[in-house]
Every structure is written in structure tokens, then in C-alpha cells.
């Protein structure tokens, strides 16, 4: 294929769309499935059973699909599935799933992974997220959509981060962060709503409803769960319901400043 550089190493069995571009000194495993419009830049490596969706770019020296950094991994038939229109910058490191979970790591569409980011085994990543330089997601993390995580931030295994949340740079996230909230610190705690983010995306009525609910839930002094139970029974706003449902179903708890 003319779009594969002569110096690239492509194992027999790899599926590469004719419109994909495979750069110099790259490695493509036999289990790779490279869709249309994908560009693999110089020196990047695609390992294992890795699917890369349309128009995604993998930049120089990224290592995508290498076996998990998990001592329990037994060499099973596991996968990494990456969606469409993602930008995966230099020296990123993504792992597939493990046998002890569902065997897959899945990444949605339109995400930006800046240099040196890490997505560990069995993570589930949504759409339209931004992961700044050196963000490290441990195993089994789940993120929603439209999330921003600042640089040099590690996220503990099994943490769930809700839609439209923002995590400040150089934080350390060890508990679940609800949708629409801004968290920061080591350890990260919820500080406020992500007002800049939600004002860009939602109409005034939703912003006002979330602002009122946030003040009641996080500032009244009442138990967070008890407050969420009351709100979910009375509110008609879907965004507020989403916030309350997250609080009621969290497994790692929600860290926040008590005033």
C-alpha cells in the first residue's frame, strides 16, 4: 500500500484501510484494525488487538495497546477499542482490558490526549474530553463526556468522573467527581460547579437549576445523599436529576468541602 512507509513494520494479519497513513519506523501488530483516515505518525507503536476509529491521529512514539501493567494479567485475548476523531499525542500509553474485568478498554470519539497521558486497563472513556499532559488514569476508571482534566493529575483506579466535570491541574483524584462540578487539590475535592463549562453548553434555565441544587446539596450542611434523595423526588430538571443520581450511585464517595 502506498500510504505505508517502507520502514514501517506491519505484521501479517493487520487490517489497514487504504486511506490510512502509516508513518516511518512505526510498528503495527497483526491484531490491529486501522480504519479510514487514521494517521499513525513516525515511531508510534500499535500493539495487540487494537481498533483505531476513523480519522484518529496517533503521534510520534506513542505506545498503544501494549499489555496491561497489572500483575494479575494472564495473557488473555483482550482488546483496546478507540473511536473516531481522537488526537493522541506524543509518548501516550494506552492498555487493553484484562480478564478480571470485561476484557476491553474503550475510548469514545473526539477526545484529545496530550503528551505523556496514560489510559490503563479496563478504562471506559467517553466523548469530547480533554486530558492534559501527564494525566494518568489507573485501571477501571470511567469518564463521561466533555470532561477536562488538568496536567500532571493521577486518577485512582475505579474512579468515576461525570459529564462536564473539570479537574484542576496537579490534583490527585481518589474519589468520584460528580457531573458539572469543578474539583482540585491533593486529594481533590469538589470546590464548585464548573460554571465556565456549563455556561458554554447549557441554557440559562439549566445553569440556574444546577446552581440552586449545588448550593443546597453541598452547602446546606445536610448529608449529601439525603439531600440528593429529596431533590430527585421533586426536581423536574434533567441535569439536576443526573447530578443527584450520580451522588446516590457513587461507589467511592464524593469528596467536597464542608462549610
Secondary structure, DSSP 8 states (H G I E B T S, - for coil): -TTB-TT-EE-TT-EE-TT-EE-TT-EE-TT-EE-TT-EE-TT-EE-SEEEE-TT-EE-TT-EEEE--S-TT------EEEE-SS-EE-TT-EEE---TTTTSEEEE-SS-EE-TT-EE-TT-EE-SS-EE-TT-EE-TT-EE-SS-EE-SS-EE-TT-EE-TT-EE-TT-EE-SBB-TTEEEETBTTEEEEE-HHHHHHHS-HHHHHHHHHHHHHHHHSSS-HHHHHHHHHHH---HHHHHHHHHHHH-SS-B-B---
